[in-house]
Structures are given as structure tokens and as C-alpha cells.
Amino acid sequence: MSLLATPSQTVGPFFHIGCSKLIVSDLSAPDVSGARIAIEGRILDGDGNPVPDAMIEIWQANAFGRYAHPADTQDKPLDPGFKGFGRVPTDQNGRFSFTTIKPGPVPGSNGTTQAPHLVASIFMRGLLKRLVSRIYFPSDPPSSIDPANASDPVLNSVDPDRRKTLIARKAEGTDAVFHWDVVLQGLSETVFFDI
């Protein structure tokens, strides 16, 4: 009996080939409502080395807080030009970048409201299942606590010392660029969710 993983049991490195035509790095068409932003970052292994052959997907609500999905029946505007889905590979330095719009708050369970966020999925060689995380936005000014983040039920379910791994940092000199790194393991490991 062999204990080696077969191609059907692991992802990559060839998965990249099949997905190259499905890359969507810019979600912000000119007619889409909302503030244009960029999300930039890196995917790093536990030793801080870049992961050059990963893929990251994002899924998000529009600027009004409504998803482009039939299951979202909220009485909020549906922006026909906004699909809310992006997918990009990392480069040789583990970097990725999306251009999108800042999402609005969405409903949570039991009548709660979730803070504006993006859901991120990471795929790479050696992973049998994707890793799922979230990207939240920092408060303004940075020293304060964003009321939306403070009341977000998902963010509040995370140990306070680890929440910072889910909150993007604003790039210096701009309100439109956010930086968010993914650390796969170790002391600074990004929070991942079981779904």
C-alpha cells in the first residue's frame, strides 16, 4: 500500500494552468458604485518565505452590503456591474493585488450586522482543502476602535490577540490602498476559519 498523495489528493503545482484564464484582478468597473480601493499583500510560509505558486480568491458584497447571489434577497440596491468575485495568483515574491470597491456591512446571524469585509480563500500545493480567512478594514484614526469591527460577531469570536491578522493596514499617504499579508503558520499565523 502506498501512502504517497496522488494528484487527486493534493493541489498543484499544475492547478495554476487550468485557472490562468479565470484570473479576475479588477472588480471595480467604471459604472460600479462605491469607493475604489486596492488590496495588496503577500502569502508567506511559517519561516517568512514567499509562496510563489499560490492562488487567492475574494468574495464580497457591493458598496451597499448586498451580494451578487440569488440567495441574497435584501432590500438593498444590486449593482449589475459588480460580481463581487476575484481570483489572482501570487508572483515569484508571493505578492498578490486586487482592485475593488469597499464593501458595505452585511447581515449576520440573529439580527446582528457584520462589519465591511472580504472573504479570502487560499489555494496552494500541499493543501488538501482551501484556507478561508477574512479581510477587515482598519479604524480611522488607527488608534481608535472601529465601531463596526467592535460589534462584528465573527471578529469577536476570534481571540483578541489574533484579530490583528484579519485587519488590513492602510498604506501610508492614501485612503485607497490596504495591505494584508497571509502567514500560513507560526507565531504570526493568520486566522483561518473552518467552513
Secondary structure, DSSP 8 states (H G I E B T S, - for coil): ---S--GGGS--STHHHHHGGG-B-B---TT--S-EEEEEEEEE-TTS-B-TT-EEEEEE--TTS--SSTT---SS---TT---EEEEE--TTSEEEEEEE----EE-GGG-EE-SEEEEEEE-TT-SS-EEEEEE---SSTTS--HHHHT-HHHHTS-TTTGGGGB-EE-TT-SSEEE--EE-SSTT-------
